[in-house]
Amino acid sequence: MSEILDWKNNAQGHKFIASFSGGKDSVLALYKAMKVGEPVGLIVMLEEEGERSRSHGMPPELIRAQAKSIGLPVYTAAASWIEYEKVFMSLLEKAKNQGAEVLVTGDLDMPEHGCWHDKVTKNAGLKLGMPLWEMDHREAVEEFINLGFVTIIVTVNLSLGMREEDLGRTLTHEYIKELEARGIDPCGEGGEFHTTVLDGPIFKQPIPVRKCEIIRNGEYAFLPLELAQSAENHREIVE
């Protein structure tokens, strides 16, 4: 039990690799971990074709731009769901060879038992760090906004109270109150929405993006983003 209780603090005084989606929770967890530990890089899993991130559907060039602004290398690989764990483990091994001792994730509501990240980190000989674990959802998003992070909605689940008009909106205190009034979790932890972070205290410069045409797929709607300038110089990917 003591090991589980350390999930919130395991990054302290250690080198870590951070699981990174480019969204608000992973960025806030990274921010908190960077305050107490030393990052060696970011892990980003891609879909089979390698054209979008597995978690938030972001193009690799946008993730590279985020990583460049933060100043960290990216450990990335494409994988099907069948191969996901095997490929993820291989990235953990690479990070461990670079000195990583802890995997940091942005999970808030991970169960104490049966946690997938707990299993893979133990198999890799790493510890698990979850700085946001068991945080109140409203407090987490309010801290994120108060710190000066800027993030916009890029995916919505239309069956869970979200609307197409929410796409592209910036998370603010007023908007969070509006979402709660609509019965929506302010962190989107029920799968209501996903975000992309464009600026904040760990970014050296904001990420310039161009909003593309909304894509609809069943109960979901997506706002694709493209870099508003060439990403040719972003070479931080570790293949």
C-alpha positions in Angstrom: 0.0 0.0 0.0 2.9 2.4 0.8 4.2 1.9 -2.8 0.8 2.9 -4.2 0.6 5.9 -2.0 3.9 7.0 -3.5 2.4 7.2 -6.9 1.9 10.9 -6.4 5.5 11.6 -5.3 7.6 9.0 -7.1 9.1 11.5 -9.5 10.7 13.4 -6.7 14.5 13.4 -6.9 14.5 11.0 -9.8 15.0 11.0 -13.6 11.7 10.3 -15.4 10.1 9.7 -18.8 6.6 11.2 -19.2 3.7 9.6 -21.1 2.6 12.5 -23.3 -0.6 13.2 -25.1 -0.2 16.9 -25.7 -3.3 17.5 -23.7 -3.9 19.3 -20.4 -3.6 16.3 -17.9 -0.3 15.0 -19.3 1.1 18.6 -19.5 0.1 19.4 -15.9 1.6 16.1 -14.7 4.8 16.9 -16.6 4.9 20.4 -15.1 4.5 19.0 -11.5 7.1 16.3 -12.1 9.6 18.7 -13.6 9.4 20.8 -10.4 10.7 17.9 -8.3 12.5 15.5 -10.7 14.6 15.5 -13.9 12.9 14.6 -17.3 14.7 12.6 -19.9 12.0 12.8 -22.5 8.4 12.2 -23.6 6.7 9.0 -24.7 4.2 9.3 -27.5 2.4 6.3 -29.1 1.2 6.6 -32.6 -1.5 4.8 -34.6 -0.4 2.1 -37.0 0.1 4.4 -39.9 2.2 6.8 -37.8 0.2 9.8 -38.9 -1.6 10.5 -35.6 -1.0 10.0 -31.9 -2.9 7.1 -30.4 -4.4 9.1 -27.5 -5.5 12.4 -29.0 -5.1 12.0 -32.7 -2.4 14.7 -33.0 -0.1 14.9 -36.0 3.6 14.1 -35.1 4.8 17.5 -36.3 2.6 19.2 -33.7 3.9 16.9 -31.0 7.5 17.7 -32.1 6.7 21.4 -31.9 5.4 21.0 -28.3 8.4 18.9 -27.4 10.8 21.5 -28.9 9.1 24.3 -27.0 9.4 22.3 -23.8 12.9 21.3 -24.6 12.6 17.5 -24.4 13.2 14.7 -26.9 10.3 12.4 -27.9 10.4 8.6 -27.8 7.8 7.5 -30.3 6.6 4.4 -32.2 3.6 3.3 -34.2 1.7 0.3 -33.0 -1.7 -1.5 -33.4 -3.7 -2.1 -30.2 -2.5 -5.8 -30.4 1.2 -4.7 -30.3 0.7 -1.7 -28.1 2.0 -3.1 -24.8 5.1 -4.7 -26.4 6.0 -1.5 -28.3 5.4 0.7 -25.2 7.7 -1.6 -23.2 10.4 -1.2 -25.8 10.2 2.6 -25.4 10.4 2.3 -21.7 13.5 0.2 -22.1 15.1 2.9 -24.3 14.2 5.6 -21.7 15.6 3.4 -18.9 18.9 3.2 -20.9 18.9 7.0 -20.9 18.7 7.0 -17.1 14.9 7.1 -16.5 13.9 5.6 -13.2 10.2 6.6 -13.2 7.3 6.8 -15.7 5.1 9.8 -15.2 1.5 9.8 -16.4 -1.4 12.3 -16.2 -4.0 9.9 -14.8 -6.3 11.2 -12.1 -8.6 8.2 -11.4 -6.4 5.2 -11.8 -7.6 2.3 -9.5 -5.2 1.1 -6.8 -5.2 -2.4 -8.2 -5.1 -3.6 -11.8 -3.4 -0.4 -13.1 -1.9 -1.1 -16.5 0.8 1.5 -16.1 1.8 -0.1 -12.8 2.2 -3.4 -14.4 4.3 -2.3 -17.3 6.6 -0.1 -15.2 7.2 -3.0 -12.8 8.0 -5.2 -15.8 10.4 -2.6 -17.1 12.1 -2.1 -13.7 10.7 1.4 -13.3 8.5 3.2 -10.7 5.2 4.8 -11.6 4.6 8.5 -10.9 1.2 10.0 -11.1 1.3 13.6 -9.8 -2.4 14.2 -10.4 -3.6 10.9 -8.9 -6.8 11.3 -6.9 -6.9 15.1 -7.4 -10.3 16.7 -7.4 -11.2 17.3 -11.0 -12.2 20.9 -10.6 -9.1 21.7 -8.6 -6.8 20.1 -11.2 -8.2 22.1 -14.1 -8.3 25.3 -12.1 -4.7 24.8 -11.2 -3.9 24.2 -14.8 -5.6 27.5 -15.8 -4.1 29.5 -12.9 -0.6 28.4 -13.9 -1.1 30.1 -17.2 -1.4 27.1 -19.5 -3.4 27.7 -22.7 -5.4 24.7 -24.2 -8.2 24.3 -26.7 -10.8 21.6 -27.2 -10.0 19.4 -30.1 -12.2 16.3 -29.7 -15.8 16.1 -28.4 -18.1 13.2 -27.7 -21.5 14.5 -28.8 -23.3 11.8 -26.9 -22.0 13.1 -23.6 -23.2 16.6 -23.6 -20.5 18.2 -25.8 -21.3 20.1 -29.0 -19.4 20.9 -32.2 -19.4 24.5 -31.1 -17.1 23.5 -28.2 -14.3 22.6 -30.6 -11.6 25.2 -30.7 -12.7 26.9 -27.4 -10.1 27.7 -24.8 -10.4 26.4 -21.3 -11.1 29.3 -18.9 -12.7 29.5 -15.5 -15.9 30.8 -17.1 -16.0 27.9 -19.6 -15.4 25.3 -16.9 -18.4 26.7 -15.0 -20.4 26.5 -18.2 -19.4 22.8 -18.8 -20.3 21.9 -15.2 -23.7 23.6 -15.6 -24.2 21.3 -18.6 -23.4 18.3 -16.5 -19.9 17.7 -18.0 -16.8 16.8 -16.0 -14.5 19.8 -16.0 -11.6 17.5 -16.8 -13.4 15.5 -19.4 -12.5 12.4 -17.5 -15.6 10.6 -18.7 -14.3 10.9 -22.3 -16.4 14.0 -22.9 -13.5 15.9 -24.6 -9.8 16.1 -25.3 -7.5 19.1 -25.5 -4.3 20.3 -27.1 -2.0 22.6 -25.0 -0.5 25.5 -27.0 1.3 27.5 -24.3 2.2 27.7 -20.7 5.0 28.0 -18.1 7.1 25.1 -19.4 6.8 26.2 -23.0 9.6 28.5 -24.3 7.3 29.8 -27.0 3.6 29.2 -27.9 2.7 26.7 -30.6 1.2 28.4 -33.7 -1.6 26.3 -35.1 -4.1 26.5 -37.9 -7.6 25.1 -37.3 -8.7 22.8 -40.1 -12.2 21.6 -41.1 -14.1 19.7 -38.5 -14.3 16.0 -39.0 -17.4 14.0 -37.8 -17.2 10.3 -37.0 -20.3 8.8 -35.4 -20.8 10.3 -31.9 -17.4 12.1 -32.1 -16.3 15.4 -33.7 -12.7 16.4 -34.2 -10.9 19.7 -34.9 -7.7 18.8 -36.7 -4.8 21.2 -36.0 -1.8 21.9 -38.2 1.3 23.9 -37.4 1.0 27.4 -38.8 4.7 27.3 -39.8 7.1 24.7 -41.1 8.3 22.1 -38.6 11.3 21.2 -40.7 13.7 22.1 -37.9 12.0 20.0 -35.2 14.3 17.0 -35.1 13.8 15.8 -31.5 12.1 12.5 -32.4 14.0 9.4 -31.1 13.1 6.7 -33.6 
